[in-house]
Amino acid sequence: MIGEAALMPQAGTAPLLTVEHLTMRFGGLTAIDDVSFYAQNRQITGVIGPNGAGKTTLFNCITGFYKPTVGRLALQAPNRPAYLLEQMEGFKIGQRAHVARTFQNIRLFTGMSVLENLMVAQHNKLMKASGLTFLGLFGVPSYLRAEREARDLAVHWLERVNLKHLADEPAGSLPYGAQRRLEIARAMCTDPVMLCLDEPAAGLNPRESGELNALLQSIRDELGIGVLLIEHDMSVVMQICDHIVVLDYGRKIADGSPAEIRADPAVIRAYLGEEEAE
Amino acid sequence: MTDATMNQTSRASDRTTKSPSIILTALKEAALTALLVFLLSILMVGFQTQAIQGQYLNYVTRFADVAWAIVIIPIGRFVIAIDRQGKSLPALVVGALGVIYLFGIGVCGVLGTADFASAETFKNIYESVPRPFDQPMVNVIFGLGALYILGIAIKSQVSAGQRRQTLEAREAAEARSAKIARNISTVVAPILIIGAVVLPWTPWGDRKLVDSLVLVLTYVMLGWGLNIVVGLAGLLDLGYVAFYAVGAYTYGKLSTQLGFSFWESLPLAGMMAASFGIALGFPVLRLRGDYLAIVTLGFGEMIRIVLINWQVFTGGPNGIGGITKITFFGHPFERVAPEGTTTFAQVFNVPFSSAHRVYFLYYVILVLALITNFVTMRLRKLPIGRAWEALREDETACRALGINPTNTKLTAFAMGAMFAGFAGSFFATRQGFISPESFTFIESAVILAIVVLGGMGSQVGVALAAILLIGLPEVLRQLELYRMLAFGGSMVLIMLWRPKGLLAHREPTILLHKHKKTQAAGAA
């Protein structure tokens, strides 16, 4: 197969995220049914599928909002310890394993300023620097330096997403597209090894959508982290994804490069419906 | 009237043709209002029950008052109805007359009953003028109603021409009020602090006032402490007084059993209250909003009931008496020095005065309150404070960012409780006696009201609200019966005019464009 190289881990390099036999049941409903796939560093992995296919549930399992019923989620970032995400408590996946995510319905701290949103994202780092608040209370130089660095990182990302001029505005007052970008910037401020984006292009106009593509590609190429992307907008998916996983009714029905997915009869069936036997 | 019509030229023709029906609908509304007033007031106002010799119940009728109400209120309704159709002149006239007459004689009557030099003059004026209601305060209330009508009339006069720009106007007004709030915060705060520091040295700083201010400052401190939990972390705590009680009883026990001084037990009381805060925090970690409020309410009552029933340890309903009064770092404020000590008066070689203790207590609570304020302001700008606010905004997003919600909530509870513990320990040393009666739910409610009225998260707002809520009833003692009415009325008015609290304005904890503020100020 053509897409084999993208699908299988190359010799000597472990994949960033290995999902094995992931199953998530809610009572009698099986939202995800025995899904296995890889996500690589320096790749954008798209997760697509019709509504209700289990994409967001998959994300919630990976980012610790749900505990999978069955399965293994192994994360191995270069030069970092390995983690089994299914065994970790929710917030620790962000804290220790550095998996960052955004939400389908944007979840910013709307009353806080744009810059503050990005400072909150660096909480754990700053908390350590402030000596669990005690040193910070007295304004110790090492803490002040850490805060300055955190601010610089925040400004760096604000420049990347073109929001620097709005840094002091309340996040809730931003236009929709800007809020989407801010949420990505906030996720990037946590210093992630993997970025999980839940429909980042939803509600964006074509120009904004194009800017988003460029941003995600630059994140992939410059930082070398893995990006996991749920998206309905096929123009985004086909343009920027290196590897696509297709879900339908909780099952994986296809896995491969964009070209393969486009030609896959199972995918076409899932999206356009079964052909009537005539 | 011509002004009003000119302002609305577009609809002028409509109105002239419909003119009779305007008056008709207004009359209908007024008649309906009269009926409503009759139904509401005939039993509640028309009959007053009286106890005779504490045994029998009799009643007197007050039909004259009912009749006046049925005449006056529909007139108000009538002019409001006409004003709504675009003719504000009747409302203007009726409102102005009502304010001058009803409010004027009402205030004369109220002042006439007060206790000061020229009260007699006011009383004479009040009694010489014909008046609808005998009770002065009822006239005042009707006068306030007239003020409301006048306000409506003026507002519709002013806004008649600019109705189309409402959205921009509202946004501009919001920006303006935010700016005013910010300016008040920056200007008022230093004035309040300096005023508070020098007040006892000024001629107005007599013992009675300073004593009231000690109470006010205790509530300012409690308000600031609760502001951490409610205003910053967004955890609605209805049992805050429990931590106040823990602080007070910790000092009470340490003082009476182990002979600790105030300064020795102050940190211990804070730590004790903080650990109770964590103890409360654990079970309620998963709860949000209303559910959290119910559990904290229960926790507050639990503490009080334990204090009542654990006779052996807490003294039950009798409380703990004979708690060591505050000393000037070891020098008591006494006329005669206990053995082995020298009194404050001896040390400073001044004649003994019982006011010294009051003034010292005032400065102690001032410093404690300012420490609370300072620490809160610092914490807000530290990662923990930002995490509190983030948690208030969106807990799910916090989890996704790797923030430990458990620890964050617990620290908020612990910090808030610690300051309540300090305040409680101060309360115990001021009173010298504590009992469960001082720690009822109404205290929690008052502290929460201070935080909400002040504007959640606003430090100056909380201080102003505490002055208003605690200081006002003290000042209004002369009004006796109407004291609580004025108190409730002022709360309602604040919520009507400033629904987000007196000074609801959030200043970011970190600014990128530092010059922005000065630019905005320069442009204004």
HADDOCK unambig.tbl for C-alpha pairs under 7 A between the chains (distance, minus, plus):
assign (segid A and resid 90 and name CA) (segid B and resid 399 and name CA) 6.67 0.50 0.50
assign (segid A and resid 91 and name CA) (segid B and resid 399 and name CA) 4.55 0.50 0.50
assign (segid A and resid 91 and name CA) (segid B and resid 400 and name CA) 6.07 0.50 0.50
assign (segid A and resid 91 and name CA) (segid B and resid 402 and name CA) 4.46 0.50 0.50
assign (segid A and resid 91 and name CA) (segid B and resid 403 and name CA) 6.09 0.50 0.50
assign (segid A and resid 91 and name CA) (segid B and resid 404 and name CA) 6.04 0.50 0.50
assign (segid A and resid 92 and name CA) (segid B and resid 402 and name CA) 5.74 0.50 0.50
assign (segid A and resid 93 and name CA) (segid B and resid 402 and name CA) 6.67 0.50 0.50
assign (segid A and resid 94 and name CA) (segid B and resid 400 and name CA) 5.89 0.50 0.50
assign (segid A and resid 94 and name CA) (segid B and resid 401 and name CA) 5.42 0.50 0.50
assign (segid A and resid 94 and name CA) (segid B and resid 402 and name CA) 3.97 0.50 0.50
assign (segid A and resid 95 and name CA) (segid B and resid 402 and name CA) 4.10 0.50 0.50
assign (segid A and resid 95 and name CA) (segid B and resid 403 and name CA) 6.87 0.50 0.50
assign (segid A and resid 100 and name CA) (segid B and resid 400 and name CA) 6.61 0.50 0.50
assign (segid A and resid 100 and name CA) (segid B and resid 401 and name CA) 6.66 0.50 0.50
assign (segid A and resid 101 and name CA) (segid B and resid 400 and name CA) 6.47 0.50 0.50
assign (segid A and resid 107 and name CA) (segid B and resid 397 and name CA) 6.03 0.50 0.50
assign (segid A and resid 109 and name CA) (segid B and resid 390 and name CA) 5.87 0.50 0.50
assign (segid A and resid 109 and name CA) (segid B and resid 393 and name CA) 5.22 0.50 0.50
assign (segid A and resid 109 and name CA) (segid B and resid 394 and name CA) 6.21 0.50 0.50
assign (segid A and resid 110 and name CA) (segid B and resid 393 and name CA) 6.84 0.50 0.50
assign (segid A and resid 112 and name CA) (segid B and resid 508 and name CA) 6.78 0.50 0.50
assign (segid A and resid 113 and name CA) (segid B and resid 508 and name CA) 6.09 0.50 0.50
assign (segid A and resid 116 and name CA) (segid B and resid 510 and name CA) 6.77 0.50 0.50
assign (segid A and resid 120 and name CA) (segid B and resid 383 and name CA) 6.95 0.50 0.50
assign (segid A and resid 120 and name CA) (segid B and resid 386 and name CA) 6.14 0.50 0.50
assign (segid A and resid 120 and name CA) (segid B and resid 387 and name CA) 6.17 0.50 0.50
assign (segid A and resid 121 and name CA) (segid B and resid 401 and name CA) 5.74 0.50 0.50
assign (segid A and resid 123 and name CA) (segid B and resid 383 and name CA) 5.76 0.50 0.50
assign (segid A and resid 123 and name CA) (segid B and resid 403 and name CA) 6.81 0.50 0.50
assign (segid A and resid 124 and name CA) (segid B and resid 403 and name CA) 6.87 0.50 0.50
assign (segid A and resid 126 and name CA) (segid B and resid 383 and name CA) 6.17 0.50 0.50
assign (segid A and resid 127 and name CA) (segid B and resid 383 and name CA) 5.80 0.50 0.50
assign (segid A and resid 133 and name CA) (segid B and resid 382 and name CA) 6.97 0.50 0.50
assign (segid A and resid 133 and name CA) (segid B and resid 384 and name CA) 6.82 0.50 0.50
assign (segid A and resid 136 and name CA) (segid B and resid 382 and name CA) 6.72 0.50 0.50
assign (segid A and resid 137 and name CA) (segid B and resid 378 and name CA) 6.38 0.50 0.50
assign (segid A and resid 137 and name CA) (segid B and resid 379 and name CA) 6.91 0.50 0.50
assign (segid A and resid 167 and name CA) (segid B and resid 512 and name CA) 6.39 0.50 0.50
assign (segid A and resid 168 and name CA) (segid B and resid 511 and name CA) 5.96 0.50 0.50
assign (segid A and resid 168 and name CA) (segid B and resid 512 and name CA) 6.46 0.50 0.50
assign (segid A and resid 190 and name CA) (segid B and resid 401 and name CA) 6.82 0.50 0.50
